[in-house]
């Protein structure tokens, strides 16, 4: 679950929303986990697993959501939130 809030304080504008993405995995062998840790991306991931990591990708069984949403920054939601207010949020 990712939540976003965008504010333009001077104008009193605050918009927010949430986005759900899901990834399901088969059992991941210890060797694959160790390779993923050595690769380093897992150390910079909110969920500690990067579905695109070559060590982990063979064990991904299902992904629901856009790649950016699964990674933790739902850009479609951001565009949706900013859409009606885009001009007001410009500097």
N, C-alpha and C positions, 0 to 999 in steps of 0.2 A: 504494500500500500504506500503510495506516495501522495503527499499533500503539498499544495502550493498556495502561497498567498502573495499577492503583489499589491504594493501600496504606493500611493503618491500622497504623502502626508500633507503637504501644503494645500492640496485640493480636497482632502478628506476622502479620497478614493481608496477602497480596499476591496479586492475581489479574491475569492479563494475557491478551491475545489480539491477533489481527491480522485485518484486514478488507481485502479487495481490491476496488477499484472500477476501472472502465475507461471511458474516453471516447475515441472515435475521431472524427477530423475529416477532412473533405475539405480540399483545398488552400485555405488562407485567404489572400485577397488582401492585399497590403501595406496598402491603404486601410482594410480592416477591422481589421487589427492596430493601425494608428495610431489609429483611433476607439476601440478597446478601451483602449489606453494612455491616451488623453485622458480617457476615462470614469473611469479610476482604479482600478477593481476589480482589474485584473490586477496592480497593484502590491502588493496585499494577499492574493494567492493563492499557495498552496503550489506549484501547477503553473504559475503565471503565466498561466493561461487560466481564465476563469469561463464555464462552459457556458451560463449564463443570460444572459450579456452580450448585449444586442441586436445588437452588431456581430459577434459570433462565433456566436450561436445558429443562424443559417441554414446554417452549415457543419458543425454537429454531425451526425454520421452514426449514432452509436450511443453509448448510455450504459448501463452495467451497474453497478448499485448504487443505493442510495437517495441522494436529493439531499444529505443531510447527510454521507453517506459520501464522495461525490464531492467535496464541499467540504473534506473532511479531518477531520471529527469524526463518526465512525460511532456515532450514538446507540444504534442497536439493539445493537451490540456492548457498549457501556457498560452498558445495561440487562441484557444477558445476563450480563456479568461481575459486576454488583452483585446480581443476582437472589437467589442463595442466601445472600448476606451482607448484604442491604440493612439489616437491623436492626443489625447489628454496625458498619456504617459510619456510622450516625447519630451526631451529636456527643453 
